Amino acid sequence: MNPGEATSRKHHKKKLQPIGEILVARGVIDREQLQEALREQKESSKRLGEILVEKGFLTSEQLNEALAERLGVENIDLEEEEVDSLAATLIPEKLARRYGAIPVRFLDDNTLLVAMVDPTNVFAIDDLRMMTGYDIKPAIAAAEDVFDEISRVHRLGDAVDEEAMEEAGEEEEESVTDIRNVASEAPIIKLVNGIISQGVDDRASDLHFEPQEKELVVRFRVDGVLHEIMSIPKRMQAGVISRLKVMADIDIAERRIPQDGRIGLTVGGKPIDIRVASMPTVYGEKIVLRLLDKSSVLLNLTDLGFSEKALARFEKSYRKPYGAILVTGPTGSGKSTTLYATLNVLNTKEKNIITVEDPVEYRLAGINQTQINPKAGLTFASGLRAILRSDPDIVMVGEIRDKETAQIAIESALTGHLVLSTLHTNDAPGALTRLTEMGVEPFLTASAIECVLAQRLARRLCPECKEPFQPTDEALRQNGFPEEVIGTGLTLYRPRGCPRCNNTGYKGRLGIYEVMLVSEAIERLTVERKSADEISRVAQAEGMVTLREDGIDKVIQGLTSVEEIGRVII
């Protein structure tokens, strides 16, 4: 018998203390409960631990802790433990289910830690050792968690294994016809569909397929942060990329220039629009899928995270019959969502609403939406001119990128239209100086702009696992908390991580807002070409709450963390 077999059988040989005695000694159950369960065990074929859990005398976790002590093995919570996908796929799904076992991670070059429903199954341990070529260190885990993890790992892994185990020898660079054949094979389709399905389940906003030297890496952006999900063998890269391009109806033969496309799917009964963008890189084409959940378009402004005061200030502006409203912030800060939510409020049968966008992210019923096409000569500026000849009441311009678009938008606001648009600036006061820098006359900007809304998206603390703590007064001062809360014993919350939030500590996002109404004083400063800092001081004196102040307020409410506000706001 070799050392591996001896190790696997040592727990089987030694005299084990009865599990009931261990549970009593640990104070988890009392003697009466143990006797009651033992009496029932005589009349059934169930295990003692199973009966105790069914009767509610203890939890599955308490049972596993006692079993781990009895067997001298580790108790692993698979909902908390991160499973190494490379280790997990060493065992085929069929065998993993038969033995109720999932490899968790490599302990060293020769040893594999395996979570098992029954770590006393020495025959299973021996089989796993022979199959993987590693010594097996068994650990105990809840049966439900083990089988859930097996499903998760092999949902995507099967498609990779099935394709990767086919005989090699094909050329890496394939013709268009060959690529179409590869893309139409079941394993590739299964893999791509599985990745998209998992992206929807994980609430990802973007799926990145990134060619590297030896693999194709898949990353998901969840709540604004990228997480690596899996790597796909290099030889499958051409098939996966081609499958995505076929689904998006873009040219699979063209690999030298960026391309755009769109996919419409229903995932789990939810209609999902997917925007697809390809970009050539040194190792092949990178594909990014932007997942657009149509249901999110039905959001109300109250769902986005506006404070009562900020929403009242914003509503005062968009209820006016004319003027310009600008929403500012970096890419991915939720500007489009805010504009769509505003249009939902304004969308009535009495209003003619026309948009010009690049691209049209969400299709809205009752609104006329135009997508720019620079190759055909349809730019923001030309599209905006056409809109103004179409008797609009409300105009939405996807983005003000140049002087021409800015001038037409401003003139539209001055001639009786309500104009909504976005601009890339760091804060609300900076939008007025930015327009001046673009070449728009300051007196036109001052007269046309009614409101500027700056925003960021911060991750929302998971309500299930956020933990309270008492910050020091010095920490509060350093992070800009108002003096009135310092020294009051303020309780804040920080992320901890649990299965419901994928152990990130955050689930979902909320908006941080800065609403600046353009008053006469601000108009005067704009005409005088004053700096954004001077405009900001006046706006704050008139009641504007800055991004940082709004963020700190949401930290005090327990909605997000100090670290998250520091991440999204300078």
C-alpha positions in Angstrom: 0.0 0.0 0.0 1.4 3.4 -1.0 1.5 6.4 1.4 -1.5 8.0 -0.4 -3.7 4.9 0.3 -2.5 4.8 3.9 -3.4 8.4 4.5 -6.9 7.9 3.0 -7.6 5.0 5.3 -6.3 6.3 8.6 -9.7 7.9 9.7 -11.4 4.6 8.8 -9.2 2.6 11.1 -9.1 4.6 14.3 -11.9 4.3 16.9 -14.3 7.2 16.4 -16.3 8.7 19.2 -20.1 8.5 18.6 -21.4 11.7 17.0 -24.2 12.0 19.6 -21.7 12.1 22.4 -19.7 14.8 20.6 -22.9 16.9 20.1 -23.8 16.6 23.8 -20.3 17.5 24.9 -20.3 20.6 22.7 -23.6 21.7 24.3 -25.4 21.6 21.0 -28.1 19.1 22.2 -29.0 17.6 25.5 -29.3 14.0 26.6 -33.1 13.9 26.2 -32.9 15.1 22.6 -30.2 12.5 21.9 -32.3 9.7 23.3 -35.4 10.8 21.4 -33.3 10.8 18.1 -31.8 7.4 18.9 -35.2 5.9 19.5 -36.4 7.2 16.1 -33.2 5.9 14.5 -34.0 2.4 15.5 -37.3 2.6 13.6 -35.9 4.2 10.5 -32.8 3.8 8.2 -31.9 7.5 8.6 -28.6 8.7 10.1 -28.6 10.2 13.6 -27.4 13.6 12.5 -30.1 13.7 9.8 -32.8 13.0 12.4 -31.4 15.7 14.8 -31.5 18.3 12.0 -35.0 17.3 10.8 -36.3 17.7 14.4 -34.7 21.2 14.6 -32.4 20.3 17.5 -29.4 21.6 15.6 -28.5 23.1 12.3 -26.7 21.5 9.4 -23.7 23.7 10.1 -23.5 22.6 13.7 -23.7 19.0 12.6 -20.9 19.4 10.1 -18.7 21.1 12.8 -19.2 18.1 15.1 -18.6 15.6 12.3 -15.4 17.5 11.3 -14.2 17.2 15.0 -15.1 13.5 15.1 -13.3 12.7 11.8 -10.4 15.1 12.4 -11.0 16.9 9.1 -11.7 20.5 8.1 -15.2 21.8 7.9 -15.6 24.0 4.8 -18.4 26.4 4.1 -18.5 26.4 0.3 -20.7 29.6 0.4 -17.8 31.4 1.9 -14.8 29.5 0.4 -13.6 30.5 -3.1 -13.3 27.3 -5.2 -10.3 27.1 -7.6 -11.9 26.4 -11.0 -8.8 24.6 -12.3 -8.8 22.2 -9.3 -12.6 21.7 -9.4 -12.6 20.6 -13.0 -10.0 17.8 -12.3 -13.0 15.5 -11.5 -15.8 14.9 -14.2 -19.2 16.0 -13.1 -20.7 12.5 -13.2 -18.0 11.2 -10.8 -18.2 14.3 -8.6 -22.0 13.8 -8.2 -21.5 10.0 -7.5 -19.1 10.7 -4.7 -20.5 14.0 -3.5 -17.1 15.6 -3.8 -15.7 18.9 -5.2 -12.0 19.8 -5.2 -11.5 23.2 -3.5 -7.9 24.1 -4.0 -4.3 22.8 -4.3 -2.6 22.7 -0.9 0.8 22.1 -2.5 2.3 20.4 -5.6 1.1 17.0 -4.5 -2.0 17.5 -2.4 -5.6 18.4 -3.3 -8.2 19.6 -0.7 -11.5 18.0 -1.6 -14.9 19.0 0.1 -17.0 15.9 0.5 -20.5 15.0 1.8 -19.0 11.9 3.3 -15.2 12.1 4.0 -15.2 8.6 5.5 -15.8 7.1 2.0 -12.3 5.7 1.6 -13.1 4.1 -1.7 -14.1 7.4 -3.2 -10.9 9.0 -1.8 -8.8 6.3 -3.4 -10.6 6.7 -6.8 -10.2 10.4 -6.7 -6.5 10.0 -5.9 -5.9 7.7 -8.8 -7.9 9.9 -11.2 -6.3 13.2 -10.3 -2.8 12.0 -9.6 -2.8 14.0 -6.3 -2.9 12.9 -2.7 -6.4 13.8 -1.4 -7.0 15.7 1.9 -10.7 15.2 2.6 -12.9 17.9 4.2 -16.6 17.9 5.1 -19.1 20.3 3.6 -22.9 20.6 3.5 -24.4 18.3 0.8 -26.5 21.1 -0.7 -23.5 23.3 -1.1 -21.3 20.6 -2.6 -23.9 19.8 -5.3 -24.6 23.5 -6.0 -20.9 24.1 -6.5 -20.6 21.0 -8.8 -23.5 22.5 -10.9 -21.9 25.9 -11.0 -18.4 24.7 -12.0 -19.6 22.3 -14.6 -22.3 24.5 -16.2 -19.5 26.2 -18.1 -16.7 23.7 -17.7 -18.4 20.9 -19.6 -18.5 22.9 -22.8 -14.8 23.7 -22.4 -13.9 20.1 -21.6 -16.0 18.6 -24.4 -14.3 20.8 -27.0 -10.8 20.8 -25.6 -10.7 17.0 -25.4 -11.3 16.6 -29.1 -8.3 15.6 -31.1 -5.9 18.4 -31.7 -4.1 19.0 -34.9 -6.4 21.7 -36.4 -4.7 24.9 -37.5 -5.2 27.8 -35.1 -5.8 30.2 -38.0 -8.9 28.9 -39.8 -10.8 30.0 -42.8 -14.2 31.7 -42.6 -15.9 28.5 -43.5 -14.1 26.5 -40.8 -14.9 29.1 -38.2 -18.6 29.0 -39.1 -18.4 25.2 -38.6 -16.7 25.5 -35.3 -19.1 28.2 -34.1 -22.1 26.0 -35.0 -20.9 23.0 -32.9 -22.8 22.3 -29.7 -20.0 22.8 -27.2 -19.2 26.3 -28.3 -22.9 27.3 -28.4 -23.4 25.8 -25.0 -20.3 27.6 -23.6 -21.3 31.0 -24.9 -24.9 30.7 -23.8 -23.7 29.5 -20.4 -21.4 32.5 -20.0 -24.2 35.0 -21.0 -26.6 33.2 -18.7 -24.2 33.4 -15.8 -23.6 37.1 -16.5 -27.3 37.8 -16.2 -27.5 35.7 -13.0 -24.5 37.6 -11.5 -26.1 41.0 -12.4 -23.1 41.9 -14.7 -23.3 45.0 -16.8 -20.5 44.0 -19.1 -18.9 40.7 -20.2 -15.3 40.9 -21.4 -13.8 38.3 -23.7 -10.1 39.1 -23.7 -7.5 37.2 -25.8 -4.2 36.6 -24.0 -1.1 34.8 -25.2 -2.2 31.4 -24.0 -5.9 31.7 -23.2 -9.1 33.6 -23.6 -10.0 35.3 -20.3 -13.6 36.1 -19.4 -14.3 38.9 -17.0 -17.6 40.3 -15.7 -18.2 43.8 -14.5 -20.5 43.6 -11.5 -21.6 46.8 -9.7 -18.9 48.7 -11.6 -15.9 46.4 -10.7 -14.4 43.7 -12.9 -14.0 40.1 -11.7 -12.2 37.3 -13.6 -14.7 34.5 -14.1 -12.8 31.8 -16.2 -10.2 31.2 -18.8 -10.9 29.3 -22.0 -8.2 27.3 -23.9 -6.5 29.2 -26.7 -7.6 26.8 -29.3 -11.2 27.5 -28.6 -10.7 31.3 -29.0 -11.6 31.5 -32.7 -14.8 29.5 -32.2 -16.0 31.6 -29.2 -15.3 34.9 -30.8 -16.9 33.9 -34.1 -20.0 32.6 -32.3 -20.4 36.0 -30.6 -19.9 37.8 -33.9 -22.5 35.6 -35.6 -25.0 36.2 -32.8 -24.4 40.0 -33.2 -24.7 39.8 -37.0 -21.3 41.4 -37.6 -18.7 40.4 -40.2 -16.7 37.4 -38.9 -14.2 37.7 -41.7 -13.2 41.2 -40.7 -10.7 41.1 -37.9 -8.7 44.3 -38.6 -11.1 47.0 -37.5 -13.5 47.5 -34.6 -17.2 46.5 -35.2 -20.5 47.0 -33.4 -23.5 44.8 -33.2 -26.5 43.9 -31.2 -28.1 40.7 -29.8 -31.6 40.3 -28.5 -32.2 37.4 -26.0 -34.6 36.2 -23.4 -32.7 34.9 -20.3 -34.8 33.3 -17.6 -37.9 35.0 -18.9 -36.3 38.4 -18.9 -35.8 40.3 -22.2 -32.1 41.3 -22.5 -30.6 43.6 -25.1 -26.9 43.1 -25.6 -24.6 45.6 -27.3 -21.6 44.0 -28.8 -18.3 45.7 -29.6 -15.2 44.1 -31.1 -11.7 45.5 -31.0 -8.5 44.0 -32.6 -5.7 43.3 -30.1 -2.3 41.8 -30.5 -3.6 38.3 -29.5 -6.9 38.5 -31.4 -10.2 40.3 -31.2 -11.5 41.4 -27.8 -15.3 41.3 -27.5 -17.3 43.3 -24.9 -20.9 42.6 -24.3 -23.0 45.3 -22.6 -26.0 43.7 -21.0 -29.1 46.0 -21.1 -31.9 44.8 -18.9 -35.1 46.3 -20.5 -36.8 46.2 -17.1 -34.3 48.7 -15.7 -35.6 51.3 -18.1 -38.9 51.3 -16.2 -37.1 52.7 -13.1 -38.5 55.7 -11.5 -36.3 58.6 -10.4 -37.1 57.7 -6.8 -35.5 54.3 -7.3 -32.2 55.7 -8.3 -31.0 57.0 -4.9 -32.0 60.7 -5.1 -32.4 62.3 -1.7 -35.7 64.1 -1.2 -34.1 67.5 -1.5 -32.1 66.7 -4.6 -35.1 65.2 -6.3 -37.2 68.2 -5.6 -34.6 70.5 -7.1 -34.2 68.3 -10.2 -38.0 68.0 -10.6 -38.3 71.8 -10.5 -36.1 72.0 -13.6 -37.5 69.2 -15.8 -41.1 70.3 -15.3 -40.3 73.6 -17.1 -41.5 73.8 -20.7 -38.1 74.9 -22.0 -34.5 75.2 -21.1 -31.5 72.8 -21.1 -30.8 70.1 -18.4 -27.3 68.6 -18.5 -26.3 65.4 -16.7 -22.6 65.1 -16.2 -20.2 62.4 -14.9 -17.7 59.8 -16.2 -18.5 56.9 -18.4 -20.5 54.3 -16.5 -21.9 56.7 -13.9 -25.5 56.1 -14.9 -26.2 59.3 -16.9 -28.3 57.4 -19.5 -30.4 55.7 -16.9 -31.1 59.0 -15.2 -32.2 60.5 -18.6 -34.4 57.6 -19.5 -36.0 57.7 -16.1 -36.7 61.4 -16.6 -38.1 60.7 -20.0 -40.4 58.1 -18.5 -41.9 60.8 -16.2 -42.2 63.3 -19.1 -43.6 60.8 -21.7 -47.3 61.6 -22.3 -49.5 61.5 -25.3 -49.5 65.3 -25.5 -45.7 65.5 -25.9 -43.6 64.8 -29.0 -40.3 63.5 -27.6 -37.4 62.8 -30.0 -33.9 61.5 -29.1 -30.6 61.3 -31.0 -28.3 58.8 -29.4 -25.1 56.8 -30.0 -26.2 54.1 -29.7 -29.9 53.7 -28.8 -29.3 51.7 -25.6 -33.0 51.1 -24.6 -36.1 51.2 -26.8 -38.8 53.3 -25.2 -42.4 53.0 -26.2 -44.0 56.3 -27.4 -40.6 58.0 -27.9 -39.0 58.6 -31.3 -35.4 57.5 -31.1 -32.7 58.1 -33.7 -29.3 56.5 -33.8 -26.4 58.4 -35.2 -24.6 57.1 -38.3 -21.5 59.1 -39.0 -20.7 57.1 -42.2 -24.0 58.1 -43.7 -23.6 61.7 -42.5 -26.0 61.4 -39.5 -24.1 63.0 -36.6 -25.4 64.5 -33.4 -25.4 67.9 -35.0 -27.2 66.9 -38.2 -29.6 64.7 -36.3 -30.4 67.5 -33.9 -31.1 69.9 -36.8 -33.5 67.3 -38.3 -35.3 66.9 -34.9 -35.9 70.7 -34.7 -37.7 70.5 -38.0 -40.0 67.7 -36.7 -42.0 69.8 -34.2 -40.6 68.4 -31.0 -41.6 69.3 -27.4 -38.7 67.6 -25.7 -35.3 66.7 -27.2 -32.7 64.4 -25.8 -29.2 64.5 -27.2 -27.1 61.5 -26.1 -24.0 63.5 -25.6 -22.6 67.0 -26.4 -19.2 66.2 -27.9 -18.4 69.2 -30.0 -19.0 72.9 -30.5 -21.6 72.5 -33.2 -23.8 70.1 -31.2 -23.5 72.3 -28.1 -24.6 75.4 -30.0 -27.6 73.8 -31.6 -28.7 72.3 -28.2 -28.3 75.6 -26.5 -30.2 77.5 -29.2 -33.0 74.8 -29.1 -33.4 75.4 -25.4 -33.6 79.2 -26.0 -36.3 78.7 -28.7 -38.9 76.9 -26.6 -37.7 73.3 -26.3 -36.8 71.3 -23.3 -33.4 69.8 -24.1 -31.8 67.0 -22.1 -28.2 65.9 -22.7 -25.0 64.6 -21.1 -21.6 66.1 -20.8 -18.3 64.7 -19.5 -17.3 66.9 -16.6 -16.3 66.0 -13.0 -18.9 68.1 -11.2 -21.9 70.3 -11.9 -20.3 73.8 -11.9 -17.6 72.5 -14.4 -20.3 72.0 -17.1 -20.8 75.7 -17.5 -17.1 76.4 -18.0 -16.7 73.4 -20.2 -19.3 74.8 -22.7 -17.5 78.1 -22.7 -14.2 76.2 -23.5 -16.0 74.4 -26.4 -16.8 77.8 -27.9 -20.3 78.5 -26.9 -20.9 82.1 -25.9 -21.2 82.4 -22.1 -24.3 84.6 -22.3 -26.1 81.9 -24.3 -25.1 79.2 -21.9 -26.2 81.3 -18.9 -29.6 82.0 -20.5 -30.3 78.4 -21.7 -29.1 76.1 -18.9 -31.7 75.5 -16.2 -30.0 72.8 -14.2 -26.8 70.7 -14.1 -26.9 67.3 -12.5 -23.6 65.6 -11.7 -23.6 62.0 -10.6 -21.7 58.9 -9.7 -22.6 55.3 -9.0 -21.5 53.8 -5.7 -22.0 50.1 -4.7 -24.7 49.6 -2.2 -23.8 47.6 1.0 -25.4 44.1 1.0 -28.3 44.4 3.5 -27.7 40.8 4.6 -24.1 41.0 5.8 -23.1 44.6 6.3 -21.6 45.0 9.8 -21.7 48.0 12.1 -18.7 49.7 13.6 -17.8 52.8 15.5 -15.4 55.1 13.6 -12.9 57.3 15.5 -13.5 61.0 15.5 -10.2 61.5 13.7 -11.3 59.1 10.9 -14.6 61.0 10.5 -12.7 64.3 10.2 -10.3 62.9 7.6 -13.2 61.7 5.5 -15.0 65.1 5.6 -17.9 64.2 7.8 -19.8 67.3 9.1 -18.8 68.6 12.6 -22.3 68.0 14.0 -21.9 64.2 13.8 -18.4 64.1 15.2 -18.3 63.0 18.8 -21.9 61.7 18.8 -20.9 58.0 18.8 -22.0 57.6 15.1 -22.5 54.0 13.9 -21.4 53.3 10.3 -21.4 50.1 8.3 -18.7 48.3 6.3 -18.8 45.3 3.9 -18.3 41.8 5.2 -19.3 39.4 2.4 -21.8 36.6 2.2 -23.2 34.2 -0.5 -26.0 36.6 -1.5 -23.4 39.2 -2.6 -20.8 36.8 -3.9 -18.7 37.6 -0.9 -18.1 41.2 -2.1 -20.0 42.9 0.7 -22.0 44.9 -1.9 -25.1 44.2 -3.8 -26.5 46.7 -6.4 -25.7 50.3 -6.8 -27.1 53.7 -5.9 -26.6 57.2 -7.3 -24.7 60.0 -5.6 -26.0 63.3 -6.9 -25.1 67.0 -7.1 -28.0 69.2 -8.4 -27.1 72.8 -9.4 -29.9 75.1 -10.3 -28.6 78.0 -12.5 -29.7 81.1 -10.6 -29.2 84.8 -11.6 -26.0 84.9 -9.5 -24.6 81.8 -11.3 -25.7 83.3 -14.7 -23.7 86.4 -13.9 -20.6 84.4 -13.0 -20.9 82.4 -16.2 -21.1 85.5 -18.4 -18.0 86.9 -16.5 -16.2 83.6 -17.4 -15.5 82.9 -13.7 -13.9 79.6 -12.7 -15.8 76.4 -11.8 -14.6 76.8 -8.2 -16.2 80.3 -7.8 -19.4 79.0 -9.4 -19.4 76.1 -6.9 -19.0 78.3 -3.9 -22.0 80.4 -4.9 -24.1 77.2 -5.8 -23.3 75.7 -2.3 -24.3 79.0 -0.6 -27.6 78.7 -2.5 -28.3 75.2 -1.2 -26.4 72.8 -3.6 -25.3 69.6 -1.9 -21.9 68.5 -3.3 -21.2 64.9 -4.5 -19.0 64.2 -1.5 -21.7 65.6 0.9 -24.4 63.5 -0.7 -22.1 60.5 -0.5 -21.3 61.0 3.2 -25.0 61.4 3.9 -25.6 58.0 2.3 -22.8 56.5 4.4 -24.5 57.9 7.5 -27.7 56.3 6.4 -25.9 52.9 6.2 -26.5 52.6 2.4 -22.8 52.4 1.4 -19.3 52.6 2.9 -16.7 55.2 3.4 -14.3 53.3 1.2 -16.8 53.2 -1.7 -17.3 56.9 -1.6 -13.6 57.4 -1.6 -13.4 55.2 -4.7 -15.9 57.0 -6.8 -15.5 60.6 -5.7 -12.3 62.5 -5.7 
